[in-house]
């Protein structure tokens, strides 16, 4: 059967001051009236029945998940004792499903993506699920690149991607601008989306081969509840620990208006035609105001800015500096301003 695994454990520090330690970005309505987690679940609600959904999150966020997805039973929320990377998260979900459905196919989705064409996404997901089940091999979704972006990892394919699966040749970590331009121009590279279709037998075999300690620790956490071996793990992503080491992988190209909601730059790009409440701008352009709580925002002669408003803090930055927001969080922590973090 097909199972859905939602990854919802990030701290979301790049979204301060909207995101705080007790409520990270996956639980925020950044793009609509729904949280990113609910949007992700809703996008595939017709594909996965509620009883075959697992959410992997942090122990501190268990109640947030229960509030956002009340249809889930308590044992469908896997609350990690500490974050140990997406490889450990997927291993725990896989060990949980293994006893009930050893032939399952897992769809692993991060809970912080935007998809402009959900119908098209469902169609591609259905095609990928059928391919993974028929061939028993792990499959990825790669995004047809819109620009030579240096913020994404890339997947090289054996030929120009089409409607059907392509063979993965290699992964390329975040390239420099010249390399990214050359790769995109070749027509054989896709952005690595971090979305996976994983037949459980193939996934379990890969974990036993490449990350046996992680697999065993996840099994211990599932079987006995003992967190000790899990806490001893290093934080490793599924890409690095498993995907980049497997010899045979397929990838489906996605062209569905996808965006990785990884920073305020991405939110500003998606929200550029929308305006927050209580904003007055004169002689200004390319200014995006986020957050409807807090004081009136007024500006004159502004250009190329993101303004993030909350009741107790206001952040102003150019979009290209969005990756630096964590520095503000670190400084507040160093100054003992836990009330703002």
C-alpha positions in Angstrom: 0.0 0.0 0.0 1.0 3.6 -0.4 1.9 5.5 2.8 2.6 9.2 3.2 5.4 10.4 5.5 5.4 14.2 6.2 8.6 15.7 7.6 7.7 18.5 10.0 10.6 18.8 12.4 12.6 21.9 11.4 13.1 24.9 13.7 12.5 27.5 11.0 15.0 30.0 12.3 15.3 31.7 8.9 11.6 32.9 9.4 12.1 34.9 12.6 10.3 36.9 13.8 7.2 35.1 12.4 8.7 31.7 13.4 9.6 31.2 17.0 11.1 28.2 18.9 7.7 27.1 20.1 6.0 27.5 16.7 8.4 27.0 13.7 7.5 27.7 10.1 5.7 24.5 9.2 2.9 25.5 11.6 2.6 29.0 10.2 0.1 30.2 7.5 2.9 31.8 5.4 1.2 31.4 1.9 -2.5 31.1 2.7 -4.9 30.8 5.6 -3.6 27.3 6.2 -0.3 26.3 7.7 2.4 24.9 5.5 1.9 21.4 7.1 -1.9 21.5 6.4 -1.3 22.7 2.8 1.1 19.8 2.2 -1.3 17.2 3.6 -4.3 18.7 1.7 -2.3 18.6 -1.6 -2.3 14.8 -1.5 -5.5 14.1 0.5 -7.0 12.2 -2.5 -4.0 10.0 -2.8 -3.4 8.9 0.9 -6.1 7.9 3.3 -5.7 9.3 6.8 -4.8 5.9 8.4 -1.8 5.7 6.2 -0.2 9.0 7.1 2.8 9.5 9.5 4.2 12.8 10.6 7.7 13.0 11.9 8.3 16.0 14.1 10.1 17.1 17.3 8.8 16.2 20.7 8.1 19.9 21.4 5.8 20.0 18.4 3.6 17.0 19.0 0.6 19.1 20.1 1.0 21.4 17.2 0.6 18.5 14.8 -2.4 17.1 16.7 -4.0 20.5 16.4 -3.2 20.9 12.7 -4.1 17.4 11.7 -6.7 16.2 14.2 -7.7 13.2 12.0 -4.4 11.5 12.9 -4.2 9.0 15.8 -1.6 9.6 18.4 0.6 6.8 17.2 0.7 8.4 13.7 2.8 11.3 15.1 6.4 10.3 15.5 7.9 12.9 17.9 11.7 12.6 17.8 13.5 13.1 21.1 16.0 15.2 19.2 16.6 16.1 15.5 19.1 13.8 13.9 18.5 14.6 10.2 16.1 13.4 7.6 17.8 10.0 7.3 16.9 9.2 10.9 13.4 10.6 10.5 12.7 8.4 7.4 14.3 5.4 9.1 11.9 5.7 12.1 8.9 6.1 9.8 10.0 3.1 7.8 10.5 0.9 10.9 7.0 1.9 12.1 5.4 0.9 8.8 7.5 -2.2 8.3 5.6 -4.4 10.9 2.2 -3.5 9.5 3.0 -3.3 5.7 6.4 -4.7 4.7 5.7 -4.2 1.0 4.6 -0.6 1.4 5.7 2.3 -0.8 6.5 5.5 1.1 6.1 9.0 -0.3 8.3 11.3 1.8 7.4 15.0 1.6 8.8 18.0 3.4 6.1 20.2 4.9 7.4 23.5 3.6 6.9 23.5 -0.2 4.6 25.6 -2.4 3.0 24.0 -5.4 1.0 26.2 -7.8 -0.6 23.3 -9.8 -1.7 20.7 -7.3 -3.7 18.7 -9.9 -0.6 18.3 -12.1 1.4 17.4 -9.0 -1.1 14.6 -8.2 -0.9 13.3 -11.7 2.9 13.1 -11.6 2.8 11.6 -8.1 0.5 8.8 -9.4 2.9 8.1 -12.3 5.9 8.0 -9.9 4.1 5.7 -7.5 3.2 3.2 -10.2 6.8 3.3 -11.5 8.3 2.7 -8.0 5.9 -0.1 -7.3 6.4 -1.8 -10.7 10.2 -1.6 -10.6 10.8 -1.8 -6.8 13.4 1.0 -7.0 13.7 4.3 -5.1 12.5 7.3 -7.1 12.9 11.0 -6.6 11.1 14.2 -7.8 13.3 16.7 -9.5 12.2 20.2 -10.3 12.6 21.6 -13.8 14.8 24.6 -13.1 13.5 28.1 -13.8 16.8 29.7 -13.4 20.5 28.8 -12.5 19.9 29.0 -8.8 22.9 28.4 -6.5 20.7 27.7 -3.5 19.6 24.2 -4.6 21.3 20.9 -5.1 21.0 19.4 -8.6 20.3 16.0 -10.0 22.0 15.0 -13.3 19.9 12.7 -15.5 21.1 10.3 -18.2 19.0 12.1 -20.8 16.8 15.1 -21.1 13.9 14.5 -18.6 10.4 13.9 -20.1 7.1 12.6 -18.9 8.5 9.2 -17.9 11.2 8.4 -15.4 14.8 9.2 -16.1 17.9 7.5 -14.7 19.9 9.4 -12.1 23.6 9.9 -13.0 24.8 11.9 -10.0 23.9 14.5 -7.4 25.6 17.9 -7.4 25.7 20.0 -4.2 24.9 23.7 -4.4 27.0 24.9 -7.3 28.5 28.3 -8.0 26.8 30.6 -10.5 28.9 29.6 -13.5 28.4 25.9 -12.9 24.7 26.4 -12.3 24.3 28.3 -15.6 26.1 25.6 -17.5 24.1 22.8 -15.9 20.7 24.4 -16.5 21.7 25.1 -20.2 22.5 21.4 -20.7 18.8 20.4 -20.2 19.9 17.3 -18.1 19.8 18.8 -14.6 16.9 19.1 -12.2 16.7 20.8 -8.8 16.7 18.3 -6.0 13.3 18.8 -4.3 13.8 16.5 -1.3 10.7 14.5 -2.3 11.0 10.8 -2.5 9.0 7.7 -3.5 10.5 4.8 -1.6 9.5 1.1 -1.9 10.1 -0.2 1.7 12.1 -3.3 0.7 14.6 -1.3 -1.3 14.8 1.4 1.4 15.3 -1.1 4.2 18.1 -2.8 2.2 19.8 0.5 1.6 19.7 1.5 5.3 21.1 -1.9 6.3 23.9 -1.5 3.8 24.8 2.2 4.1 23.5 3.3 7.5 23.0 0.2 9.7 23.4 2.1 13.0 20.7 4.5 12.0 18.4 1.7 11.0 18.9 -0.2 14.2 18.5 2.9 16.3 15.2 3.7 14.6 14.1 0.1 15.1 15.0 0.4 18.8 13.0 3.6 19.2 10.0 2.0 17.5 10.2 -1.4 19.2 11.1 -0.5 22.8 10.9 3.3 23.0 14.5 3.5 24.0 16.0 6.8 22.7 19.6 6.2 23.6 20.9 4.8 20.3 18.9 7.4 18.4 20.4 10.3 20.4 23.9 8.9 19.7 23.4 9.3 15.9 25.0 12.0 13.9 22.6 14.3 12.0 22.7 13.1 8.3 20.3 13.9 5.5 18.6 11.1 3.5 20.2 12.5 0.4 23.8 12.2 1.8 23.3 9.0 3.8 21.3 7.0 1.3 20.4 8.5 -2.1 23.8 9.6 -3.2 25.1 6.1 -2.4 22.5 4.0 -4.1 23.5 2.7 -7.6 20.1 2.7 -9.2 17.7 5.6 -8.8 15.0 7.1 -11.0 13.8 10.7 -11.1 10.6 12.2 -12.4 10.7 15.8 -13.6 8.2 18.2 -12.0 7.0 21.4 -13.6 4.2 22.3 -11.3 5.0 25.9 -10.1 7.1 24.5 -7.2 9.0 26.6 -4.8 11.0 25.7 -1.7 9.7 27.9 1.0 13.1 28.1 2.6 13.5 31.8 3.4 11.8 35.1 3.2 13.2 35.5 -0.3 11.0 32.6 -1.4 7.9 33.9 0.4 8.4 37.3 -1.1 8.7 35.8 -4.6 5.5 33.8 -4.1 3.6 36.6 -2.4 4.8 39.5 -4.6 1.3 40.3 -5.8 -0.3 40.2 -2.4 -0.4 42.8 0.3 -0.6 42.5 4.1 -3.2 44.5 6.1 -2.4 48.0 7.4 0.3 48.9 4.9 0.8 52.4 3.4 3.6 52.7 0.8 4.3 55.8 -1.3 6.7 56.0 -4.2 7.9 52.4 -3.4 8.4 49.3 -5.5 9.3 45.7 -5.0 8.4 45.9 -1.3 6.7 42.9 0.3 5.2 43.2 3.8 4.5 40.0 5.7 2.6 39.5 8.9 -0.8 41.0 9.7 -0.2 41.5 13.4 1.5 44.6 14.9 1.5 48.3 14.0 0.8 50.0 10.7 3.7 49.8 8.3 4.3 53.0 6.3 7.1 53.7 3.9 8.3 56.3 1.4 10.8 55.8 -1.4 11.5 52.2 -0.6 12.8 49.6 -3.1 13.6 45.9 -3.0 12.8 45.1 0.6 11.0 42.5 2.7 9.4 43.8 5.9 8.2 41.2 8.4 5.9 42.5 11.2 4.9 40.9 14.4 3.5 42.4 17.7 6.9 42.5 19.4 9.5 42.7 16.5 10.0 44.0 13.0 12.5 42.7 10.5 13.6 44.6 7.5 16.0 43.1 4.9 16.7 42.9 1.2 15.5 39.5 -0.2 19.0 38.4 -1.1 20.0 38.6 2.5 17.3 36.3 3.7 19.7 33.5 4.5 21.3 35.7 7.1 18.2 35.9 9.4 19.7 33.1 11.6 22.4 35.6 12.6 19.8 37.8 14.3 18.5 34.7 16.2 22.0 33.8 17.3 22.6 37.4 18.5 19.4 37.5 20.4 20.2 34.2 22.0 23.7 35.4 23.0 22.2 38.5 24.5 19.8 36.4 26.6 16.6 37.6 24.8 14.9 34.3 24.9 11.5 36.2 25.1 12.1 37.1 21.4 13.3 33.7 20.2 
